[in-house]
Amino acid sequence: MSTVELERRAEATPEPHAQAGTRNTWLPYTDIVGADNEALIVVDMPGVDEKSANVVLERNVLTISGVSSFPAPDGCELVREEFPMGEFKREFEISAEFDTAQIKGQMKDGVLTVVLPKGEAAKPRKINIQTA
């Protein structure tokens, strides 16, 4: 599956931050970025740290899930809630084009970046032309 196909699969999912079933289930905003050697899945997850997020690859499906929370400080009440709260989950089908053994994730400032390196066979290469 190419990066474009990854994007098409993501387009088939419900609107981000929409309720995806129960009131406390939501879909984080996600960007997919492609390059010659890799693809990046960038997931915006306000209120989520690396301990509250899970990235699992099973049968070529990459699942990003977890829980977000933002309790009101002691002595305060939450007057307006716009950040999504509760459980979230996104799934992406990963093709043989990517080297699944080398997938890595990094969380910084509430943004998860999952790096999907392409396998050697999928990388562009120059074909030498010989004279006959």
Secondary structure, 3 states (H helix, E strand, C coil): CCHHHHHHHHHCCCCCCCECCCCCEECCEEEEEECCCEEEEEEECCCCCCCCEEEEEECCEEEEEEEECCCCCCCCCCCCCCCCCEEEEEEEECCCCECHHHCEEEEECCEEEEEEEECHHHCCCCCCCCCC
